[in-house]
Amino acid sequence: MIKNQLLTLLLLVASLLPAQAIQVKNPFIWADTPDPDIIRVGDYYYLVTTTMHLFPGGPVMRSRDLAHWEVVSYLFDAIHDTPRYDLQGGTVYGRGQWATSLRYHNGTFWALFVANDEPHRSMVFRTTDPAKGWTLHSRLPAYHDASLFFDDDGRVYVFSGSGDISLVELKPDLSGEKPGGVKKKLVLHGKPDGLHEGSRVVKHDGMYYLLCISWPSTGRQEIAYRSRNIEGPYDSKVILKSDFGGFPLAGQGTIVDGKHGEWYGVMFQDRGGIGRVLTLEPCSWIDGWPMLGTLGNGRIPDTVELDGQCACHSTPALASIEKDYQWNHNFIPGDITTASGSITRPGRWVKLTASVLAHNIFDARNTLTWRTWGPTCSDTICLDVRQMRDGDCAGLSAFNGDAGVLTIQRKGAAFSLVMTEENVRLDPATKAITRVDNKVVERVSLPKRALGKVWLRMDGDFNPGRDAANFYYSLDGKTFRHIGTTDYKMRFDYLRLFMGTRYAAFYYPTKNKGGHVTISLSPDNNK
């Protein structure tokens, strides 16, 4: 009785204390989340980023406060435009879904992106609720880094391009380009030389604002263009030019209105091995321009105070983002069994059956990946490899074009664990794998008694100057031994996979089909 009375009193006192404002520190999403588009509909913010050759593709995240994010859906399960999406006749590494534009209009959410491989067509998806999934609505011409825009008069447009930015009018039902509609290259006064793309468009106080990343000789920046006529001409102003946290490259994103009249900028920053992370800026309307940074100073701030209350962010902290799983290229549903029955939310374990032969991790089917995160991360899986067959390989990787790979190999009746450094070369046209360099750093034998449970762990350190991965294994889930390279260097390379380093759990046969492994994604010791 006394204990219950004390608990009631404590809850009452807590309810009378002043609420703690939410404070986030930058980069507020310290994970690979490039080409962002973000909108607010009612109480929720919705965010979509680029995931290219990973499936299901286009994860849509939702948050009430910009600090706590959950994945509510994916735009699509697979793309079948070419066999390369199935790792046949080449790959789509660094291609696939690029730079999705997210919009809400008259009760419907819309998403537009280019599938950046043959036949080079854009995809339009729609839904009335992102949490309930998406439907393919139409295929349109290829629009690079596009921004879908619904005007107040009911007309629909797409801004897109690299270098020059074009404006194209669509049919009202988004089934195609409008015959006789607007189709022109925009006049952008002050457009700098160099890289110029990443269109995002908003309308504010009767003015059209086009935001683009630009990269003149003076350095990367975000530039805004404005006009009272959607067809232009447009004037320009640089709204963000900032290094941050020891890295120089920031820009490409959008602005979004808050719940009480405030505005925010969301821009990505290239940050080495982890990829492209998201920064958050206050957005101040100064002389009719959306100036980013504290009081519009054009700089990424260390911290940002958000609308809302949460004791977990009473002192500056990174945003929390739900772990979401994606498969490398199209997955084979018949080869996958999960604890939950869901391919996208597998639960505690996933069972993989080997039906397609492979040579290495880069051409292996059904490789399950998830984001690394900064400033440091650690994740563990546990494998049951007793049903592997001769030539089979299974394990955990710091996966990228340069990959640190921890592999359980079966050769005859013997099992071993080997840490390798692997490097893939790709054909520029088809992205076909032309060569894989494989350096064995360390190998240990695995006793037969341990094959039911082998724990593998990868720790990542993405602090400035680090980008280091270290690998560990355990045969009892308690004592972990370091194996292989100390501080394996994780690298970002836009010419190959074009993504930040990801965790990857894999299983593939090199000689015989039909084996299987079970991978625990949430072993008890996982931190």
C-alpha angles and dihedrals in degrees: 000000000000090000091054092048091051091049091051090049092050092050090050092050091048091052090055095051118097113268117253115242117232112253122185129187126215137291078039093188103037095189137085104289109141131176096021127197119184133181135174121225113180110309095348135081115207122204131188128180139176121280100161111183095019122102141246082036138213103028110210114213127197133201139169095206110019089249104077117048132187128184107238101174149338124241094231142357099221145350119224102181092120135007087247088081084065092048090254120134091357138334139265096227108159092007131078117078114019134181103340119208113217122201141165121210131166096340097318131102115217131195125190127184140149119248094223101215135061126348084025098216130151122238127218119201129183141189140162090223124022090209089064098054136255138274125214105244106177147337117237136179117287111282112185115220090347132192117204113212132190111198126210092252093059096258118132127215143177123215112197147142147096116253098356117039118223131202119214126180118222131205111268090252092051092237094128146322114315112251108241091006128132113299115160148126110256123238105233113184112213095018106161127223120256131043111001122169143094098106118202121169133197133168118222129173091347094308126115115226122196115191121198139168113240131186113196123167089273092064143273119314145157114247129194126207124195138190139159088224117062089218091055152174094221131205120211145218133176107242101177132026110156146138115208139189095358095310124104106201119086132147145089120090139086146257128255134193119240128221097267105038097283121126133211137196121220113196131166125232127202105238110175123251097004090059127223116349131191126252126193126215136179110247118216123189102226118175089340095308126114098234116190127216134040106333087349096295093147094240132116107247124222092234138013128201113221135202108263142049132264129150089212089068099036084117119038113283138159119267115262117238125190116244108251126189126220132176123233103251121334112337127223106237094199091059095054130078120173136191091241099039089241124114092205098041102034097172121210099341146015128203116210124198121200112235102144125054118232139184101214144343092284095064097031118120124229098024108164115216138182136177126277114220139207157291085008134342140183130189134173135198129187121214133203103203101167092114096051115123132220109296095018122138130197135165152095130301143188085227126211139101084294104041135184104212131193108195135183105210129192118206112175106313094334126097125199138173116226132183113209138177108224131189125189128207119202134198107247094225106041098017086231114164107255100172142359119199112207123192116187109215102173138356130191130182119242119219116233091240091063099052094095092064124022116163119209125188136186123194119197128199115193099170112133110289094014119079086160129160124195126189131213139176136196135191095198104033091244111068114051124194124202114239133189129348119019109227097358106206114243114207138193115219120178092193094065125023094354093207141100119265112280136193109254128191110195146177127181139156123230098185114010133035125214104057123120143199133198117220121197108212094187109039114176093254094051112125 
